[in-house]
Amino acid sequence: MPTTTALSWYSRLTKNAARLTGRSATFTLAISVILLWMVSGPFFGFSDTWQLVINTGTTIVTFIMVFLIQNTQNRDTEAIHIKLDELIRATQGAHNALLDMEELDQETLALFKARYEALALQAREKLTQGQQDTDSPDT
């Protein structure tokens, strides 16, 4: 198992950047930059260059943040999938076929979904009849 010291430079960069950009101080800094830009407008005569500075700056930051957010979301989603896989694996009576489902094609996912929708419908019918819905029908 890799340790945090074995992470790639990109992983370290994105984790640190996500931590930094998620802080309230960073948000305050961004608001301050915008306010400074607005206040400087009259000094620069609200020129095209003055507008271009904020447009270019925000475009660059947005472009970089898209990759940062996607990396963070991918890492979080993968960790959640691994944790769910472990819960399925460790739960007696659980279907191990559900492990690693995110790698299946859309048609196979639709089949699994239909199966579990049918189970949910059966459970709701049991509830309306005053019965328990906590059984494990496939075991």
One Martini backbone bead per residue (centre of mass of N, CA, C, O) as a GRO file, in nm:
protein
  139
    1MET     BB    1   0.094   0.037   0.024
    2PRO     BB    2   0.071   0.356  -0.015
    3THR     BB    3   0.197   0.643   0.097
    4THR     BB    4   0.206   0.982   0.143
    5THR     BB    5   0.515   0.990   0.054
    6ALA     BB    6   0.439   0.841  -0.241
    7LEU     BB    7   0.329   1.071  -0.373
    8SER     BB    8   0.278   1.260  -0.614
    9TRP     BB    9   0.321   1.579  -0.707
   10TYR     BB   10   0.028   1.621  -0.798
   11SER     BB   11  -0.116   1.522  -0.546
   12ARG     BB   12   0.015   1.718  -0.351
   13LEU     BB   13  -0.070   1.977  -0.493
   14THR     BB   14  -0.382   1.933  -0.492
   15LYS     BB   15  -0.420   1.894  -0.190
   16ASN     BB   16  -0.300   2.169  -0.104
   17ALA     BB   17  -0.477   2.349  -0.283
   18ALA     BB   18  -0.749   2.260  -0.168
   19ARG     BB   19  -0.692   2.346   0.119
   20LEU     BB   20  -0.632   2.644   0.057
   21THR     BB   21  -0.896   2.722  -0.117
   22GLY     BB   22  -1.100   2.630   0.132
   23ARG     BB   23  -1.046   2.884   0.277
   24SER     BB   24  -1.143   3.184   0.411
   25ALA     BB   25  -0.887   3.348   0.338
   26THR     BB   26  -0.908   3.303   0.031
   27PHE     BB   27  -1.180   3.436  -0.008
   28THR     BB   28  -1.095   3.710   0.106
   29LEU     BB   29  -0.878   3.762  -0.105
   30ALA     BB   30  -1.062   3.760  -0.353
   31ILE     BB   31  -1.241   3.994  -0.264
   32SER     BB   32  -1.010   4.199  -0.237
   33VAL     BB   33  -0.925   4.200  -0.532
   34ILE     BB   34  -1.194   4.299  -0.643
   35LEU     BB   35  -1.209   4.561  -0.480
   36LEU     BB   36  -0.944   4.679  -0.583
   37TRP     BB   37  -1.027   4.682  -0.877
   38MET     BB   38  -1.274   4.867  -0.844
   39VAL     BB   39  -1.123   5.110  -0.713
   40SER     BB   40  -0.918   5.140  -0.966
   41GLY     BB   41  -1.094   5.234  -1.204
   42PRO     BB   42  -1.071   5.552  -1.195
   43PHE     BB   43  -0.754   5.557  -1.231
   44PHE     BB   44  -0.800   5.395  -1.528
   45GLY     BB   45  -1.075   5.475  -1.669
   46PHE     BB   46  -1.210   5.209  -1.736
   47SER     BB   47  -1.042   5.042  -1.911
   48ASP     BB   48  -0.963   4.779  -2.106
   49THR     BB   49  -0.722   4.689  -1.935
   50TRP     BB   50  -0.869   4.680  -1.666
   51GLN     BB   51  -1.069   4.456  -1.761
   52LEU     BB   52  -0.859   4.246  -1.859
   53VAL     BB   53  -0.733   4.174  -1.590
   54ILE     BB   54  -0.984   4.037  -1.459
   55ASN     BB   55  -1.054   3.843  -1.688
   56THR     BB   56  -0.787   3.690  -1.695
   57GLY     BB   57  -0.765   3.608  -1.399
   58THR     BB   58  -1.038   3.453  -1.377
   59THR     BB   59  -0.984   3.252  -1.604
   60ILE     BB   60  -0.734   3.117  -1.487
   61VAL     BB   61  -0.854   3.028  -1.219
   62THR     BB   62  -1.086   2.862  -1.335
   63PHE     BB   63  -0.919   2.663  -1.500
   64ILE     BB   64  -0.762   2.547  -1.257
   65MET     BB   65  -1.007   2.470  -1.072
   66VAL     BB   66  -1.127   2.249  -1.244
   67PHE     BB   67  -0.892   2.048  -1.198
   68LEU     BB   68  -0.895   2.049  -0.892
   69ILE     BB   69  -1.186   1.957  -0.849
   70GLN     BB   70  -1.170   1.695  -1.014
   71ASN     BB   71  -0.947   1.561  -0.850
   72THR     BB   72  -1.091   1.565  -0.578
   73GLN     BB   73  -1.345   1.412  -0.668
   74ASN     BB   74  -1.207   1.155  -0.766
   75ARG     BB   75  -1.072   1.080  -0.497
   76ASP     BB   76  -1.330   1.070  -0.325
   77THR     BB   77  -1.487   0.863  -0.494
   78GLU     BB   78  -1.282   0.634  -0.477
   79ALA     BB   79  -1.287   0.609  -0.168
   80ILE     BB   80  -1.587   0.542  -0.144
   81HIS     BB   81  -1.583   0.286  -0.316
   82ILE     BB   82  -1.387   0.129  -0.138
   83LYS     BB   83  -1.556   0.139   0.119
   84LEU     BB   84  -1.806   0.000   0.000
   85ASP     BB   85  -1.666  -0.256  -0.086
   86GLU     BB   86  -1.586  -0.340   0.202
   87LEU     BB   87  -1.873  -0.359   0.314
   88ILE     BB   88  -1.967  -0.576   0.123
   89ARG     BB   89  -1.746  -0.787   0.180
   90ALA     BB   90  -1.807  -0.787   0.512
   91THR     BB   91  -2.103  -0.867   0.447
   92GLN     BB   92  -2.324  -1.085   0.527
   93GLY     BB   93  -2.507  -1.157   0.224
   94ALA     BB   94  -2.368  -1.006   0.029
   95HIS     BB   95  -2.303  -0.895  -0.298
   96ASN     BB   96  -2.004  -0.924  -0.470
   97ALA     BB   97  -2.106  -0.815  -0.753
   98LEU     BB   98  -2.104  -0.506  -0.642
   99LEU     BB   99  -1.827  -0.483  -0.686
  100ASP     BB  100  -1.707  -0.243  -0.888
  101MET     BB  101  -1.953  -0.107  -1.055
  102GLU     BB  102  -1.824   0.152  -1.194
  103GLU     BB  103  -1.700  -0.051  -1.432
  104LEU     BB  104  -1.956  -0.091  -1.565
  105ASP     BB  105  -2.183  -0.103  -1.787
  106GLN     BB  106  -2.488   0.037  -1.849
  107GLU     BB  107  -2.654  -0.225  -1.884
  108THR     BB  108  -2.569  -0.366  -1.620
  109LEU     BB  109  -2.663  -0.141  -1.432
  110ALA     BB  110  -2.962  -0.157  -1.515
  111LEU     BB  111  -3.009  -0.443  -1.407
  112PHE     BB  112  -2.944  -0.385  -1.114
  113LYS     BB  113  -3.147  -0.159  -1.074
  114ALA     BB  114  -3.403  -0.322  -1.135
  115ARG     BB  115  -3.366  -0.524  -0.907
  116TYR     BB  116  -3.369  -0.305  -0.671
  117GLU     BB  117  -3.643  -0.182  -0.738
  118ALA     BB  118  -3.804  -0.441  -0.687
  119LEU     BB  119  -3.722  -0.473  -0.391
  120ALA     BB  120  -3.837  -0.200  -0.297
  121LEU     BB  121  -4.130  -0.259  -0.373
  122GLN     BB  122  -4.167  -0.505  -0.192
  123ALA     BB  123  -4.102  -0.358   0.075
  124ARG     BB  124  -4.335  -0.150   0.057
  125GLU     BB  125  -4.562  -0.358   0.054
  126LYS     BB  126  -4.499  -0.475   0.331
  127LEU     BB  127  -4.544  -0.213   0.489
  128THR     BB  128  -4.849  -0.178   0.408
  129GLN     BB  129  -4.898  -0.475   0.561
  130GLY     BB  130  -4.711  -0.465   0.836
  131GLN     BB  131  -4.433  -0.549   0.758
  132GLN     BB  132  -4.119  -0.631   0.719
  133ASP     BB  133  -3.805  -0.486   0.546
  134THR     BB  134  -3.526  -0.657   0.673
  135ASP     BB  135  -3.462  -0.860   0.483
  136SER     BB  136  -3.288  -1.131   0.291
  137PRO     BB  137  -3.407  -1.262   0.000
  138ASP     BB  138  -3.121  -1.410  -0.120
  139THR     BB  139  -3.048  -1.615   0.145
   0.00000   0.00000   0.00000
